[in-house]
Amino acid sequence: MTILDTLRRWLGRGDRSSAPRNADRTRSDQTPVEVIDLEGAFEAHQAGARFIDVREPGEWAQGHIAGAVHHPIDGLEAQPQISVARDTPVVTYCAAGIRAARGAAALAASGYSDVKALDAGYGDWQAAGYPVEHPDNETHA
């Protein structure tokens, strides 16, 4: 099994029929990071969670979740430090969920205690009509 297959299994994407897409679930014992759906992530956003975009710079430049901070996955895994207190609620996201899970696991392993990974991607967030920002710094609902 490849690392991609393992991450998909953690995210519940290996067999989509086994659990509802929007079900809250905790990933296997191999990592303590919870995976949340769009609705849960939006609730966390409204409650003030810090969103960490782990996509590449070109993806970030095309738009991102309103208020998010950019930490590309390679750098975050190399140095899992972000500018928030270790007990601040954090949600990582990417384009599809795989990099978000990697980033969340790196932060959790580094001592961040309230880290979740979005099981969907930025495009799903945007399609749901949730707040996004574009390079021109406008916020769109």
Solvent accessible surface area in square Angstrom, and as a share of the most:
residue,aa,sasa,rsa
1,M,164,0.73
2,T,83,0.48
3,I,123,0.62
4,L,71,0.35
5,D,62,0.32
6,T,19,0.11
7,L,5,0.03
8,R,100,0.37
9,R,117,0.43
10,W,35,0.12
11,L,0,0.00
12,G,28,0.27
13,R,44,0.16
14,G,61,0.59
15,D,79,0.41
16,R,154,0.56
17,S,105,0.68
18,S,81,0.52
19,A,42,0.32
20,P,89,0.56
21,R,111,0.41
22,N,102,0.52
23,A,31,0.24
24,D,100,0.52
25,R,53,0.19
26,T,97,0.56
27,R,9,0.03
28,S,46,0.29
29,D,153,0.79
30,Q,119,0.53
31,T,9,0.05
32,P,109,0.68
33,V,1,0.01
34,E,51,0.23
35,V,0,0.00
36,I,7,0.04
37,D,14,0.07
38,L,39,0.19
39,E,109,0.49
40,G,21,0.20
41,A,0,0.00
42,F,46,0.19
43,E,99,0.44
44,A,22,0.17
45,H,41,0.19
46,Q,127,0.56
47,A,91,0.70
48,G,57,0.55
49,A,13,0.10
50,R,79,0.29
51,F,3,0.01
52,I,1,0.01
53,D,0,0.00
54,V,0,0.00
55,R,10,0.04
56,E,74,0.33
57,P,80,0.50
58,G,45,0.43
59,E,47,0.21
60,W,57,0.20
61,A,51,0.39
62,Q,139,0.62
63,G,0,0.00
64,H,16,0.07
65,I,0,0.00
66,A,14,0.10
67,G,47,0.45
68,A,13,0.10
69,V,41,0.24
70,H,45,0.20
71,H,46,0.20
72,P,41,0.26
73,I,4,0.02
74,D,99,0.51
75,G,42,0.41
76,L,3,0.01
77,E,70,0.31
78,A,82,0.63
79,Q,138,0.62
80,P,30,0.19
81,Q,97,0.43
82,I,16,0.08
83,S,96,0.62
84,V,30,0.17
85,A,62,0.48
86,R,98,0.36
87,D,103,0.53
88,T,35,0.20
89,P,62,0.39
90,V,0,0.00
91,V,2,0.01
92,T,0,0.00
93,Y,0,0.00
94,C,1,0.01
95,A,51,0.40
96,A,49,0.38
97,G,0,0.00
98,I,29,0.15
99,R,51,0.19
100,A,0,0.00
101,A,0,0.00
102,R,72,0.26
103,G,0,0.00
104,A,0,0.00
105,A,24,0.19
106,A,19,0.14
107,L,0,0.00
108,A,22,0.17
109,A,94,0.73
110,S,31,0.20
111,G,42,0.41
112,Y,8,0.03
113,S,89,0.57
114,D,43,0.22
115,V,11,0.06
116,K,50,0.21
117,A,0,0.00
118,L,0,0.00
119,D,2,0.01
120,A,0,0.00
121,G,0,0.00
122,Y,17,0.06
123,G,45,0.43
124,D,58,0.30
125,W,0,0.00
126,Q,75,0.33
127,A,92,0.71
128,A,52,0.40
129,G,40,0.39
130,Y,43,0.16
131,P,32,0.20
132,V,4,0.03
133,E,43,0.19
134,H,45,0.20
135,P,85,0.53
136,D,91,0.47
137,N,131,0.67
138,E,92,0.41
139,T,85,0.50
140,H,68,0.31
141,A,112,0.87
